[in-house]
């Protein structure tokens, strides 16, 4: 299985709002293309926040 990883860099303190918006507006758009998500991970360590999504690539 090939796994695609997308990493997003956010300003500290914005991860909660980003995740809320992603769930409300972005996830439904990506799900038909990416399929089942393997994981969604985030860290919040100054000076930036990193958010990472992992999902299988359809072949």
N, C-alpha and C positions, 0 to 999 in steps of 0.2 A: 504494500500500500504506500502510495506517495502522499505525504501530508503537507499541506500549505500552511505557512505561518505568516500572519500579518501582525506587525508591531506598530503601535501608535504611541507617540510621545505627547503627553498632556502637561499643562501647568499644574503645579501642586494645588490640591484642593478642588480640582474640577472633575475627578474621576467619577464621583457619584452622579453628577449631572450628565456626564458623557454616557455612562452605562444606562441611565434612565432614557436618554434620547435614542441610544442604539437599540434598546429593547422596543421602544415605542415606534420608531421609524425605520431603522436600518435592518434589523434582523429578518423581518418578513421579506424584504427585497433580496437579501443574500441567500436565504435558506433554499429556494428552488435551484440556485446555481451551485452552491457549495454542498448542499445535502446535509447530512447529519454532522453536527459540530462535535469534535473530539474534546475540546476544552476551551475555557475562557479564563485567562489568568491576568492578575494585575498586581502591581506593587506600587506603593506610594512612599518613596524615599526622596527627600530633597536632593537636588533642585528640580527634579522632574518626575512625573508619574509615567509608568509604562503599562500599556495594556496590550495583551497578546491573544489572538484567537487562533485556534488550530482546527483544521478540518481536512478530511480526505479529499483528494482530487479524483474526480470521476474519469475513468479511462475508457 
